[in-house]
Amino acid sequence: MTEIAEKQTLQLLTDQNLFVFTDEIPAAVQEACRRCHALASQAANKKYHPSRQTESWFDEYLRIMSATGWTSLKYEVNKVTETGAYVEMSNLLGQGLQSAYGASTGDVKQSLKELGDAIIEALKDAETIKLLDIRSREDDRVSISVCKCAQSAGGDVVMLVCALQSDQLPNRKGENLLGKWEHQGAVTYACAASLSFSQRQYESARDLIDQKLNPAARRILAEINL
């Protein structure tokens, strides 16, 4: 596995959500990151189709994130591949996180391409593959999101988000190693954002977040050291 200077932990959540936390992030802040992201993703999915209405989907995601305490420092939607192109998941992760990093502050500064490679390496474990076997709610989309969270020496929390949306049909013939999401004939979008956290605003919205959040979205399926 590629060496990364800072200590980081990869958490696998339900519905293809991955989180990377540096070791200085308190458990309470980690929980806030997961809850807000899960709620915003659920809300965006209900209102817009992720691969057919990608820009509107991401706008709604960011709107909900803002209401739960996250200020957008930068965001963009990139059409990463044209139909017929060939792409690997690690490259998509690196590109998406790098786009988000463009306006970030604090200590979010490790090689994001190396982070993408490290995540893919960690996902190769047989048990992890089973957890990531695609069971999408719809047959015409594939989605995965990766969030990297870090905290500066001054206590500021920044989250880099890379949400990948593809129109490729999931493989229904058995386990699908999402870490080797190599495909042709698909149109893929990478939604990237850099978000700054307000603890005070989150606390004021916390009860409402708990009421609306699907309990299944809080589950951590696996935790892996990078």
N, C-alpha and C positions, 0 to 999 in steps of 0.2 A: 504494500500500500504506500501511496505517496506520503512523504513526511510533511506534516503541517505543524508550524511552530507552536501555536496556541492549542490548549486542550479544548476539544470540542466533543459534544455528544450528539448523535443522530437519534431522533425519536420518530418512530413510525406511528402515525395516527390512522384512524379510519378514513375511508373515502380518498385514498391516495394523497394524504397530506403528510409531508416530511418537514421536521424542524431540526435545525442545527443550532445548539446553544453553546456559547463559550462558557467556561466554568465559573465565571464571576456573576452570572445571571442568577439572582435569587429565585427560589422555587415559586414564590408567589407571583413574580413577574413572568416566569415561564408559563404559569397557568393562565395569566392574563393574555399573553401572546397567543396561546392555543385557542382560548375561548373566543377572542375577538375575531381571529382569522376564520375559525370554523363558522361562526355566526354570519360573517360577511360573505363567505363562500356559499352558505346555504341560501341566504337571501338573494344573492345574484343568480344562483341556479334556478330559483323559483320564478324569477322575472325574465331572464334572458337565456337563450340557448348558448352554451359556452363556445362552440366552434362555429356556429352560423351567425351569431351576434356578439362576436368577441369584444369589440370595443365598448359596446353598451354594457356587456357583462362586467368588464373591468371597471367602468365608471361607477356602476352600482356597488361593486365590491369596495371601492375606495370611499364611496359615500357612507357606507355602513361603518367602515373602519374609522372614518373621521368622527362619526357619532359616538364611537366607543373609546375614543381617546388617542387616536393615531393621526398625526398630521403628515400629509404627503409632502416630501421634499422634492421628489421627482417621480414621474411615471410616464410610461410609454407602452405602446403595443407594436410589436415587430412581427411581420410575416417572415418567419425564419426560413422556410423552404417553399419552393414552388412545386407544383405537382410533378412527380417523376424524380424528385431529388432524393438523395440518400443522406440520412442524418443519424447520429448517435446521441443517446440521451445525455451523456456526460458533456458533450459540446453544447447542447441546448441549455443545460443547467449553468454552465460557465458563462455563456453569452447573456442569458437572462439576468443572472446575479451581477455580472459586470455592468450591464446597462443600469441596473438599480443603483450600483455603487457610485455612479457618476456624480451624484449630488449629496452623498451621505457625509456625515460628520462622525467624530468619535474614533474608536479603535477598530472599526470594521475594515481591515486592510490586508488580510491574508490573500494569497493568490486564489482567486475565485475559480480559475480553470482547474487548479489542483484540487480545490474543494469538490468540484463536480466529479473529478476522477475518483476522489476518496469516497464519496457517497456511493458511486456505482460499484466500487470495489466492496464496500460494506454490504451492499444489497445482494451479493453473490451467494451468501450463505443459504444452504438448502431450505432451512426453516423460514428464512426471510422471504425467499422466493414464493413459498406457499402463501405467506401473508399478503404478498403483493400480486397474487394471481388476480387478474382483472375480473371484476364483477360489477361492471358499470351499470347504472340504473337504466341507461338507454343504449341501444345497439349502434348508434351512429355518432358516438363521440368517445374520445379518450382524454382524460384530464389528470394532471398531477401538479401539485404545488410544492415548492421548496422554499422555506423561510429560514434565513440566517439571522440570528439575534446576537447582538454584542452590546456591552456596556462600557462607556468611557470611564476614565479615571474620575471624572467629575460626577458620575452617576447617571449620565444620559443614556437612554436605551434606544438603539436604532435597529430596525428590522428591514432586511432586504428580502423582497418577495419576488419569486419567479414562478408564474403560473403558466403551465404549458397546456395548450388546447389543440387537439388534432382531430381531423375528420376520419381518421383511419378506423376501420372496424376492429373491435377487440378480437383476439384469437380465442375461439371457443373450443379448440381441439385439446385443451389441457392447460397445464400451468404456463403462464406467460411471464417470463423474466423481464419485468418492467425495466430493470437496469440495463438490458440490452434492447432498448426500444429502437432498433434499426429497421427502417422501413422505406419503401418506395411508394410512389403514387398517392401520398397524403399531403395535405396542406396543413402546416403547423404554425401556430402563433405562440409567441412568448410575451406574456404580459409582465412588465417589470416595474417595481416601485421601491422607493426608499421612504420609510416611515419613521417618524419620531414619536416617542411614547410620552403621554401625559398621565401620570399616576392619579392626579386629582380628578381629571375628567373621567378616567376609567372607573374610579370608585363611585362616582355619582351615577354611572350607568350600570354598575355591576348587577344590581338586583334584576333589572330588566333583561340584561344579557342572560342571566341564569334562567329566567322564565321562558325565554324564547329559544334557547339553544337546545337542540336535539341531544338528549343524554348520551346517545351512542357516539357523538362527535367528541366527547371528552376522553374516550378510551385511548390509552397508549398501548399499542400492540407489541412494540419491542423498543429497546433502548440499546444503542451500540456506540462504543467509544471509537472516535475517528483518530 
